[in-house]
Amino acid sequence: MKTATVNGQPISNEAVNFEMDRLVKFYMNHGMTVDEVKKNLVKLREKALEQAIGAKLLLDRAAQLELPVTAKDIDAEVAKVVAQVGGEENYRKALEQQGISDESFRKELEKGVRVNMLVNQACAHVADPTEDEVAEFYAAHKSEYVVKPQVLCQHILVKTEAGDSQEKKDAALAKIKEIRARIVAGGDFAEEARKHSDCPSGREGGSLGWFGPGMMVPEFDKAAFGMKKGEVSDVVTTQFGHHIIYKADEKAGGAQTLVDVHDQIKDLLRHEARGRAMDDFVAELRANAKIEYKDVEEHCSCGHHHH
């Protein structure tokens, strides 16, 4: 295992682990399997070490520049964290659990704000992607920008269990048919769902929100996508029991136009361009820093040394 020092200061294990977590999350979000991650651990760890070195160089550079960070900037960052953890109370608890004072946490956040300012400085010269570049990218990746059809449905469930007696089964089917009859005769679907549905969605009037193909069990999926808008389905039976479905709305799938994906592509291209600028900037910092690596012997519990 390698460790490194930057200008005589060691890169901590925590810093490498932090980058490692981010890398693994990133690769797994982009389709890498757990097995592939395990196979590539040594490579990933080296990459994480390099990223930790880069982060350290940026931190040190940001500290040297004494970029003006105001209390307001830090407040804004704290507010983001508070929102992420779900409120002031959770935030206090989280700090307590980790044994960090509010003050030292704010100092950490300040470092982050400084680095962001430095990143913005380093990327200041990066021009926004032009409309031509956005259009070219869209043309080259058109096949990737396709939206699946979606439906907006409400449903009512009368639950059945595999081991139910015939009597129970008959009663469940009779119950859903009665509910359906009342609705077809002009009853309020949402009201019936609130009163009689065995699904937690009953509280929301049976609403399942928008969903795409393959998100529900096959029988439900087939019914929901096969119905017309505004219709109430016949009884649909799934592993959960008997349902009736009301289809409130639908959106056709199909290719997304350039207008649909313009902002998304622009963000992606901007992100990539800034990434390249940052690589150059960090490379320059690296060239001016003294970076030393050493291989550390790992001791395993059996007492043998291995390198």
MARNU-773118 format. One record per atom (N, C-alpha, C): x, y, z; residue in three letters. Coordinates in steps of 0.2 Angstrom, whole numbers, padded with zeros to 4 digits, always signed. Last residue first. Example, Ala and Ser with C-alpha at 12.3 -4.5 7.8 and 13.67 -1.06 7.14 Angstrom:
+0064-0011+0035ser;+0068-0005+0036ser;+0064+0000+0039ser;+0066-0028+0039ala;+0062-0022+0039ala;+0066-0016+0039ala;
% end
This chain:
+0024-0037+0005his;+0024-0030+0003his;+0018-0030-0003his;+0022-0045+0021his;+0022-0045+0014his;+0021-0038+0011his;+0028-0054+0035his;+0028-0048+0031his;+0026-0049+0024his;+0018-0064+0046his;+0023-0064+0040his;+0023-0057+0037his;+0008-0064+0056gly;+0015-0062+0058gly;+0020-0062+0052gly;-0005-0065+0054cys;-0001-0072+0055cys;+0007-0070+0056cys;-0011-0053+0052ser;-0011-0056+0059ser;-0006-0062+0060ser;+0000-0043+0042cys;-0006-0047+0043cys;-0005-0051+0049cys;+0006-0027+0039his;+0007-0033+0043his;+0000-0037+0043his;+0012-0020+0025glu;+0006-0021+0028glu;+0008-0028+0032glu;+0024-0007+0023glu;+0023-0014+0024glu;+0016-0015+0027glu;+0021+0006+0011val;+0021+0004+0018val;+0020-0004+0018val;+0031+0015+0000asp;+0027+0009+0001asp;+0027+0007+0008asp;+0029+0033-0002lys;+0032+0027+0001lys;+0028+0021+0001lys;+0032+0048-0011tyr;+0028+0042-0010tyr;+0032+0037-0006tyr;+0031+0065-0011glu;+0035+0059-0010glu;+0030+0053-0008glu;+0031+0080-0019ile;+0027+0075-0017ile;+0031+0068-0017ile;+0032+0097-0018lys;+0036+0091-0017lys;+0032+0085-0015lys;+0025+0107-0031ala;+0025+0104-0025ala;+0030+0098-0024ala;+0024+0111-0044asn;+0027+0115-0040asn;+0028+0113-0032asn;+0016+0101-0050ala;+0023+0102-0053ala;+0027+0107-0048ala;+0004+0103-0044arg;+0008+0097-0042arg;+0016+0098-0044arg;+0000+0114-0050leu;+0001+0114-0042leu;+0006+0108-0041leu;-0002+0109-0062glu;+0003+0115-0061glu;+0005+0115-0054glu;-0012+0100-0060ala;-0006+0098-0063ala;+0000+0103-0062ala;-0022+0108-0056val;-0019+0104-0051val;-0013+0101-0054val;-0025+0114-0069phe;-0023+0118-0063phe;-0020+0114-0058phe;-0029+0103-0077asp;-0023+0107-0079asp;-0020+0111-0072asp;-0040+0100-0070asp;-0035+0095-0071asp;-0028+0099-0072asp;-0048+0111-0072met;-0046+0109-0065met;-0040+0104-0065met;-0051+0110-0085ala;-0047+0116-0083ala;-0044+0114-0076ala;-0058+0098-0085arg;-0052+0099-0089arg;-0047+0104-0086arg;-0069+0102-0078gly;-0065+0097-0076gly;-0058+0097-0079gly;-0074+0112-0086arg;-0072+0114-0080arg;-0067+0109-0077arg;-0079+0103-0096ala;-0074+0109-0098ala;-0070+0111-0092ala;-0088+0096-0089glu;-0082+0093-0092glu;-0077+0098-0094glu;-0098+0106-0086his;-0095+0102-0081his;-0088+0098-0083his;-0102+0109-0099arg;-0099+0114-0094arg;-0095+0111-0089arg;-0108+0098-0103leu;-0102+0100-0107leu;-0098+0105-0102leu;-0118+0097-0093leu;-0113+0092-0094leu;-0107+0094-0097leu;-0126+0109-0096asp;-0122+0108-0089asp;-0117+0102-0090asp;-0130+0106-0109lys;-0126+0112-0108lys;-0122+0111-0101lys;-0138+0095-0107ile;-0132+0094-0111ile;-0127+0100-0109ile;-0148+0101-0099gln;-0145+0096-0096gln;-0138+0095-0100gln;-0153+0111-0108asp;-0150+0113-0102asp;-0146+0108-0099asp;-0158+0102-0119his;-0153+0108-0120his;-0149+0109-0113his;-0168+0093-0119val;-0162+0091-0115val;-0157+0097-0116val;-0179+0099-0126asp;-0180+0096-0119asp;-0174+0095-0115asp;-0173+0104-0137val;-0176+0109-0132val;-0177+0106-0125val;-0171+0093-0144leu;-0165+0097-0142leu;-0167+0102-0136leu;-0183+0081-0138thr;-0180+0085-0143thr;-0174+0089-0140thr;-0183+0063-0135gln;-0183+0070-0132gln;-0180+0075-0137gln;-0194+0051-0142ala;-0187+0055-0142ala;-0188+0061-0139ala;-0205+0043-0131gly;-0203+0045-0137gly;-0196+0049-0136gly;-0222+0042-0123gly;-0214+0042-0123gly;-0212+0044-0130gly;-0235+0052-0117ala;-0232+0047-0122ala;-0225+0047-0121ala;-0243+0051-0102lys;-0238+0055-0106lys;-0235+0050-0111lys;-0259+0052-0094glu;-0254+0048-0097glu;-0249+0053-0101glu;-0271+0051-0080asp;-0267+0054-0085asp;-0262+0050-0088asp;-0278+0042-0072ala;-0280+0050-0072ala;-0277+0053-0078ala;-0286+0028-0071lys;-0280+0031-0075lys;-0282+0038-0076lys;-0289+0017-0058tyr;-0291+0023-0062tyr;-0286+0027-0065tyr;-0291+0000-0054ile;-0286+0006-0056ile;-0290+0011-0060ile;-0293-0012-0042ile;-0296-0008-0047ile;-0292-0002-0048ile;-0286-0028-0037his;-0286-0020-0038his;-0291-0018-0043his;-0283-0041-0026his;-0287-0038-0031his;-0287-0030-0031his;-0266-0046-0022gly;-0274-0046-0021gly;-0277-0043-0027gly;-0253-0047-0024phe;-0255-0044-0018phe;-0263-0044-0016phe;-0251-0053-0036gln;-0249-0057-0030gln;-0251-0054-0023gln;-0267-0048-0044thr;-0259-0048-0043thr;-0258-0052-0037thr;-0280-0044-0054thr;-0278-0048-0049thr;-0270-0049-0049thr;-0291-0031-0057val;-0285-0034-0059val;-0282-0038-0053val;-0308-0028-0063val;-0304-0031-0057val;-0297-0034-0060val;-0307-0015-0075asp;-0310-0021-0072asp;-0306-0023-0066asp;-0303+0002-0072ser;-0301-0005-0075ser;-0307-0010-0072ser;-0310+0017-0078val;-0309+0013-0072val;-0308+0006-0074val;-0303+0030-0088glu;-0306+0024-0087glu;-0305+0021-0080glu;-0295+0041-0090gly;-0301+0042-0088gly;-0305+0036-0086gly;-0286+0034-0104lys;-0286+0040-0099lys;-0294+0041-0097lys;-0288+0017-0106lys;-0288+0023-0109lys;-0288+0028-0103lys;-0275+0004-0103met;-0281+0007-0102met;-0282+0014-0105met;-0263-0002-0103gly;-0267-0004-0109gly;-0274+0000-0108gly;-0256+0002-0092phe;-0253+0005-0099phe;-0258+0003-0105phe;-0263-0005-0082ala;-0262+0003-0082ala;-0260+0006-0089ala;-0262-0018-0086ala;-0268-0015-0086ala;-0267-0007-0086ala;-0248-0020-0086lys;-0251-0022-0092lys;-0258-0018-0092lys;-0245-0018-0072asp;-0242-0014-0077asp;-0246-0014-0084asp;-0252-0028-0066phe;-0254-0021-0065phe;-0252-0016-0070phe;-0245-0039-0070glu;-0252-0039-0072glu;-0255-0031-0071glu;-0231-0036-0066pro;-0233-0037-0073pro;-0241-0036-0074pro;-0229-0023-0054val;-0230-0030-0055val;-0233-0031-0062val;-0221-0007-0059met;-0226-0011-0055met;-0226-0019-0057met;-0212-0003-0068met;-0211-0001-0061met;-0216-0005-0056met;-0214-0006-0081gly;-0209-0011-0078gly;-0208-0009-0070gly;-0215+0011-0087pro;-0216+0004-0088pro;-0211+0000-0084pro;-0217+0023-0074gly;-0215+0021-0081gly;-0216+0014-0081gly;-0229+0034-0065phe;-0224+0029-0065phe;-0223+0026-0073phe;-0235+0047-0054trp;-0233+0045-0061trp;-0228+0039-0061trp;-0245+0041-0040gly;-0241+0046-0044gly;-0239+0044-0051gly;-0254+0034-0035leu;-0248+0031-0035leu;-0243+0035-0039leu;-0268+0037-0024ser;-0263+0039-0029ser;-0256+0036-0029ser;-0278+0034-0015gly;-0275+0028-0019gly;-0270+0030-0024gly;-0279+0044-0006gly;-0284+0043-0011gly;-0282+0038-0016gly;-0269+0043+0003glu;-0268+0048-0002glu;-0273+0047-0008glu;-0273+0031+0009arg;-0273+0038+0013arg;-0272+0044+0008arg;-0270+0022+0000gly;-0277+0023+0001gly;-0277+0030+0005gly;-0256+0018+0000ser;-0258+0024-0004ser;-0265+0026-0003ser;-0256+0006+0008pro;-0255+0013+0011pro;-0256+0019+0007pro;-0270-0004+0004cys;-0263-0001+0002cys;-0262+0005+0005cys;-0283-0008+0005asp;-0278-0011+0010asp;-0271-0009+0008asp;-0296+0004+0004ser;-0290+0001+0001ser;-0286-0002+0007ser;-0308+0010+0010his;-0308+0003+0009his;-0301+0000+0007his;-0307+0024+0012lys;-0311+0020+0016lys;-0309+0013+0016lys;-0299+0029+0002arg;-0297+0031+0009arg;-0301+0026+0013arg;-0305+0024-0009ala;-0299+0022-0008ala;-0297+0023-0001ala;-0317+0031-0009glu;-0318+0024-0008glu;-0311+0021-0006glu;-0312+0044-0012glu;-0315+0043-0005glu;-0316+0035-0004glu;-0307+0042-0024ala;-0302+0044-0019ala;-0305+0042-0012ala;-0319+0040-0032phe;-0313+0035-0032phe;-0309+0036-0025phe;-0335+0042-0028asp;-0329+0045-0028asp;-0323+0040-0027asp;-0348+0035-0039gly;-0345+0036-0032gly;-0338+0039-0033gly;-0354+0032-0051gly;-0353+0039-0049gly;-0350+0040-0042gly;-0355+0019-0053ala;-0362+0022-0053ala;-0361+0029-0051ala;-0342+0015-0052val;-0345+0016-0059val;-0351+0019-0059val;-0341+0015-0038ile;-0338+0020-0042ile;-0341+0021-0049ile;-0350+0004-0035arg;-0351+0010-0033arg;-0348+0016-0036arg;-0343-0006-0042ala;-0349-0005-0044ala;-0351+0002-0042ala;-0331-0007-0035arg;-0330-0005-0042arg;-0337-0003-0044arg;-0335-0012-0023ile;-0332-0005-0023ile;-0332-0002-0030ile;-0340-0024-0027glu;-0345-0019-0024glu;-0342-0012-0025glu;-0328-0030-0030lys;-0333-0029-0036lys;-0338-0024-0033lys;-0321-0031-0018ile;-0318-0026-0023ile;-0324-0025-0029ile;-0330-0040-0012lys;-0329-0033-0009lys;-0326-0029-0015lys;-0329-0052-0019ala;-0335-0048-0019ala;-0335-0041-0017ala;-0316-0055-0017leu;-0317-0053-0024leu;-0324-0049-0024leu;-0316-0057-0003ala;-0312-0052-0005ala;-0314-0050-0012ala;-0325-0068-0003ala;-0327-0062+0001ala;-0323-0056-0002ala;-0318-0078-0009asp;-0324-0076-0012asp;-0326-0069-0009asp;-0307-0079+0000lys;-0306-0077-0006lys;-0312-0075-0010lys;-0314-0084+0012lys;-0311-0078+0012lys;-0309-0075+0005lys;-0318-0096+0006glu;-0323-0092+0009glu;-0320-0084+0009glu;-0307-0103+0004gln;-0311-0101-0002gln;-0316-0096+0000gln;-0294-0096+0015ser;-0299-0101+0013ser;-0303-0098+0007ser;-0277-0091+0011asp;-0284-0089+0012asp;-0289-0095+0011asp;-0263-0092+0008gly;-0267-0097+0012gly;-0274-0096+0014gly;-0260-0080+0001ala;-0259-0087-0002ala;-0263-0092+0002ala;-0271-0067+0004glu;-0265-0070+0006glu;-0266-0077+0003glu;-0277-0051-0003thr;-0278-0058-0002thr;-0271-0061+0000thr;-0283-0034-0001lys;-0278-0039+0000lys;-0280-0046+0000lys;-0289-0024-0012val;-0292-0028-0007val;-0287-0034-0007val;-0284-0007-0017leu;-0282-0014-0016leu;-0286-0018-0011leu;-0286+0004-0029ile;-0289+0002-0023ile;-0287-0005-0023ile;-0276+0018-0037his;-0279+0011-0036his;-0282+0010-0029his;-0273+0030-0049gln;-0275+0029-0042gln;-0277+0021-0042gln;-0259+0036-0060cys;-0265+0031-0058cys;-0266+0032-0051cys;-0252+0041-0074leu;-0254+0043-0068leu;-0260+0040-0065leu;-0238+0034-0084val;-0245+0035-0083val;-0246+0037-0075val;-0227+0037-0098gln;-0228+0037-0091gln;-0236+0037-0090gln;-0214+0031-0109pro;-0221+0033-0108pro;-0222+0033-0100pro;-0197+0036-0108lys;-0202+0031-0108lys;-0209+0034-0107lys;-0187+0046-0119val;-0191+0045-0113val;-0196+0040-0114val;-0171+0047-0124val;-0177+0044-0126val;-0181+0044-0119val;-0156+0050-0128tyr;-0161+0054-0126tyr;-0168+0052-0128tyr;-0148+0041-0135glu;-0148+0041-0128glu;-0154+0045-0125glu;-0149+0045-0148ser;-0152+0038-0146ser;-0152+0038-0139ser;-0141+0056-0149lys;-0148+0057-0150lys;-0152+0051-0147lys;-0128+0060-0149his;-0130+0055-0143his;-0138+0055-0143his;-0125+0068-0159ala;-0121+0063-0158ala;-0124+0058-0153ala;-0134+0079-0157ala;-0135+0075-0163ala;-0131+0068-0162ala;-0129+0084-0145tyr;-0136+0081-0145tyr;-0137+0076-0151tyr;-0117+0089-0149phe;-0117+0084-0144phe;-0124+0080-0144phe;-0122+0099-0158glu;-0118+0094-0160glu;-0118+0088-0155glu;-0129+0107-0149ala;-0132+0104-0154ala;-0128+0098-0157ala;-0118+0112-0141val;-0124+0108-0138val;-0127+0104-0143val;-0110+0118-0150glu;-0108+0113-0147glu;-0113+0108-0144glu;-0119+0129-0154asp;-0117+0124-0159asp;-0114+0117-0156asp;-0120+0136-0142glu;-0126+0133-0145glu;-0124+0127-0150glu;-0105+0133-0132thr;-0109+0137-0137thr;-0115+0133-0139thr;-0102+0132-0115pro;-0103+0129-0121pro;-0107+0133-0126pro;-0093+0146-0108asp;-0099+0142-0108asp;-0099+0138-0115asp;-0075+0145-0106ala;-0081+0148-0109ala;-0087+0143-0108ala;-0065+0148-0092val;-0068+0142-0096val;-0074+0145-0099val;-0059+0156-0084his;-0058+0157-0091his;-0061+0152-0096his;-0062+0152-0071ala;-0065+0158-0074ala;-0064+0159-0081ala;-0057+0141-0065cys;-0061+0140-0071cys;-0064+0146-0074cys;-0050+0146-0055ala;-0046+0142-0059ala;-0050+0141-0066ala;-0061+0152-0048gln;-0055+0156-0051gln;-0052+0153-0056gln;-0068+0141-0044asn;-0071+0146-0048asn;-0066+0150-0052asn;-0058+0135-0036val;-0060+0131-0042val;-0063+0136-0047val;-0058+0145-0026leu;-0052+0144-0029leu;-0054+0140-0036leu;-0071+0143-0021met;-0069+0150-0023met;-0063+0149-0028met;-0069+0130-0016asn;-0074+0131-0021asn;-0073+0138-0025asn;-0060+0132-0006val;-0058+0128-0012val;-0063+0129-0017val;-0068+0140+0003arg;-0062+0143+0000arg;-0060+0139-0006arg;-0078+0131+0006val;-0080+0137+0003val;-0074+0140-0001val;-0070+0121+0013gly;-0073+0119+0007gly;-0075+0125+0003gly;-0066+0129+0024lys;-0061+0126+0019lys;-0064+0125+0013lys;-0078+0131+0030glu;-0074+0137+0027glu;-0069+0134+0022glu;-0081+0118+0035leu;-0085+0121+0029leu;-0081+0127+0026leu;-0071+0118+0045glu;-0071+0113+0040glu;-0075+0116+0033glu;-0077+0128+0053lys;-0070+0129+0050lys;-0069+0124+0044lys;-0089+0122+0057arg;-0089+0128+0052arg;-0082+0130+0049arg;-0084+0113+0065phe;-0087+0111+0059phe;-0087+0116+0054phe;-0079+0120+0075ser;-0074+0117+0071ser;-0077+0114+0065ser;-0092+0125+0080glu;-0086+0130+0078glu;-0081+0126+0073glu;-0099+0114+0084asp;-0101+0118+0079asp;-0096+0123+0076asp;-0087+0101+0087ser;-0091+0107+0089ser;-0093+0110+0083ser;-0090+0083+0086ile;-0087+0089+0083ile;-0091+0095+0086ile;-0093+0070+0089gly;-0089+0074+0094gly;-0086+0080+0091gly;-0102+0064+0082gln;-0096+0064+0079gln;-0091+0067+0084gln;-0114+0066+0090gln;-0112+0059+0089gln;-0104+0059+0086gln;-0114+0080+0088glu;-0113+0077+0095glu;-0110+0070+0094glu;-0118+0081+0075leu;-0112+0084+0077leu;-0109+0081+0084leu;-0130+0075+0075ala;-0125+0072+0071ala;-0118+0075+0073ala;-0138+0084+0083lys;-0136+0077+0085lys;-0130+0074+0081lys;-0138+0095+0075arg;-0135+0095+0082arg;-0133+0088+0084arg;-0145+0090+0065tyr;-0139+0093+0064tyr;-0135+0093+0070tyr;-0158+0087+0070asn;-0153+0081+0068asn;-0146+0084+0067asn;-0162+0100+0073glu;-0161+0095+0079glu;-0156+0089+0076glu;-0163+0106+0061glu;-0158+0109+0065glu;-0157+0104+0071glu;-0166+0095+0046gly;-0167+0100+0052gly;-0162+0101+0057gly;-0161+0085+0038gly;-0168+0085+0040gly;-0169+0089+0046gly;-0149+0085+0032val;-0150+0080+0037val;-0157+0080+0040val;-0150+0095+0022gln;-0149+0088+0020gln;-0150+0083+0026gln;-0152+0106+0030ala;-0158+0104+0025ala;-0156+0096+0024ala;-0139+0107+0036val;-0145+0106+0040val;-0151+0104+0036val;-0132+0110+0024val;-0131+0103+0028val;-0137+0102+0032val;-0137+0122+0020lys;-0137+0116+0016lys;-0137+0110+0019lys;-0133+0130+0032ala;-0140+0129+0030ala;-0141+0123+0025ala;-0120+0130+0030val;-0123+0126+0036val;-0130+0125+0034val;-0119+0138+0019glu;-0116+0131+0019glu;-0119+0127+0024glu;-0124+0150+0024ala;-0127+0147+0018ala;-0125+0139+0018ala;-0114+0152+0033asp;-0121+0151+0035asp;-0125+0148+0030asp;-0103+0155+0025ile;-0103+0149+0029ile;-0110+0147+0032ile;-0107+0167+0019asp;-0105+0161+0015asp;-0106+0155+0019asp;-0108+0175+0031lys;-0114+0174+0027lys;-0113+0167+0022lys;-0095+0177+0035ala;-0099+0173+0039ala;-0106+0170+0035ala;-0085+0176+0020thr;-0089+0179+0025thr;-0093+0174+0029thr;-0069+0175+0014val;-0075+0171+0015val;-0079+0174+0021val;-0057+0179+0003pro;-0062+0182+0008pro;-0068+0178+0008pro;-0043+0169+0002leu;-0049+0172-0001leu;-0054+0174+0004leu;-0029+0167+0005glu;-0033+0170+0009glu;-0039+0173+0006glu;-0020+0159-0002leu;-0023+0165-0006leu;-0027+0169-0001leu;-0017+0149+0006gln;-0012+0154+0005gln;-0015+0160+0002gln;-0029+0141+0005ala;-0027+0144+0012ala;-0022+0150+0011ala;-0028+0137-0008ala;-0034+0141-0006ala;-0032+0145+0001ala;-0017+0129-0007arg;-0017+0134-0011arg;-0022+0139-0009arg;-0022+0119+0002asp;-0016+0123+0004asp;-0016+0129+0000asp;-0032+0113-0006leu;-0034+0116+0001leu;-0028+0121+0003leu;-0025+0109-0017leu;-0030+0114-0018leu;-0032+0118-0011leu;-0018+0099-0011leu;-0014+0104-0015leu;-0019+0110-0016leu;-0028+0090-0007lys;-0023+0094-0002lys;-0020+0100-0005lys;-0033+0086-0019ala;-0037+0090-0014ala;-0033+0094-0009ala;-0022+0079-0024gly;-0025+0085-0028gly;-0029+0089-0023gly;-0021+0069-0015ile;-0016+0074-0016ile;-0018+0080-0019ile;-0034+0063-0017ala;-0033+0066-0010ala;-0027+0071-0011ala;-0031+0058-0030gln;-0036+0063-0029gln;-0036+0067-0022gln;-0021+0049-0027glu;-0020+0054-0031glu;-0025+0060-0030glu;-0029+0040-0019leu;-0023+0043-0016leu;-0021+0049-0020leu;-0038+0035-0028ala;-0040+0039-0023ala;-0035+0043-0019ala;-0029+0028-0037lys;-0032+0034-0039lys;-0035+0038-0034lys;-0025+0018-0028glu;-0020+0023-0030glu;-0023+0029-0033glu;-0038+0012-0026arg;-0035+0015-0020arg;-0029+0020-0022arg;-0040+0007-0039leu;-0045+0012-0036leu;-0041+0016-0030leu;-0030-0002-0039lys;-0030+0003-0044lys;-0034+0009-0041lys;-0034-0011-0029val;-0028-0008-0029val;-0027-0002-0033val;-0047-0015-0033leu;-0046-0011-0027leu;-0040-0007-0027leu;-0053-0022-0044asn;-0049-0016-0045asn;-0047-0012-0039asn;-0060-0032-0039lys;-0054-0034-0043lys;-0050-0028-0044lys;-0070-0024-0032lys;-0066-0028-0028lys;-0059-0030-0032lys;-0077-0019-0044val;-0074-0015-0039val;-0069-0018-0035val;-0081-0031-0049glu;-0076-0027-0053glu;-0073-0022-0048glu;-0091-0035-0039asp;-0085-0039-0041asp;-0079-0035-0045asp;-0100-0024-0040val;-0096-0025-0034val;-0090-0029-0035val;-0099-0016-0057thr;-0102-0021-0052thr;-0097-0022-0046thr;-0103+0000-0064met;-0097-0005-0062met;-0100-0010-0056met;-0112+0009-0068gly;-0113+0002-0070gly;-0107-0002-0068gly;-0111+0022-0062his;-0110+0021-0069his;-0109+0014-0071his;-0112+0019-0049asn;-0118+0023-0052asn;-0117+0023-0059asn;-0100+0014-0047met;-0106+0010-0046met;-0112+0013-0049met;-0092+0025-0049tyr;-0091+0020-0053tyr;-0097+0015-0053tyr;-0096+0033-0038phe;-0097+0036-0044phe;-0097+0030-0049phe;-0093+0025-0027lys;-0100+0027-0028lys;-0101+0029-0035lys;-0079+0025-0028val;-0083+0018-0029val;-0090+0020-0030val;-0076+0038-0026leu;-0074+0035-0033leu;-0079+0029-0033leu;-0080+0041-0013arg;-0083+0044-0019arg;-0082+0041-0025arg;-0072+0032-0006asp;-0079+0031-0006asp;-0083+0035-0012asp;-0059+0037-0009met;-0061+0031-0011met;-0069+0030-0012met;-0060+0050-0003glu;-0060+0050-0010glu;-0062+0043-0013glu;-0060+0044+0010phe;-0065+0049+0008phe;-0066+0049+0000phe;-0048+0038+0011asn;-0054+0034+0011asn;-0060+0038+0009asn;-0039+0048+0010val;-0039+0043+0005val;-0046+0039+0005val;-0042+0055+0022ala;-0043+0058+0016ala;-0043+0053+0010ala;-0039+0045+0032glu;-0046+0047+0031glu;-0047+0051+0024glu;-0025+0044+0031asn;-0029+0039+0028asn;-0037+0041+0027asn;-0018+0060+0025ser;-0021+0055+0030ser;-0025+0050+0027ser;-0003+0063+0019ile;-0010+0063+0017ile;-0013+0058+0021ile;+0009+0073+0028pro;+0006+0067+0026pro;-0001+0067+0024pro;+0020+0086+0022gln;+0014+0084+0026gln;+0010+0078+0024gln;+0030+0088+0013gly;+0032+0086+0020gly;+0026+0084+0024gly;+0023+0091+0001asn;+0027+0097+0005asn;+0028+0095+0012asn;+0014+0078+0005val;+0014+0084+0000val;+0018+0089+0004val;+0017+0060+0005thr;+0017+0067+0009thr;+0017+0072+0003thr;+0008+0044+0005ala;+0011+0050+0001ala;+0012+0056+0006ala;+0008+0027+0003thr;+0006+0033+0006thr;+0010+0038+0003thr;+0002+0011-0004lys;+0006+0017-0004lys;+0004+0023+0000lys;+0004-0006+0000met;+0000+0000+0000met;+0004+0006+0000met;
% end
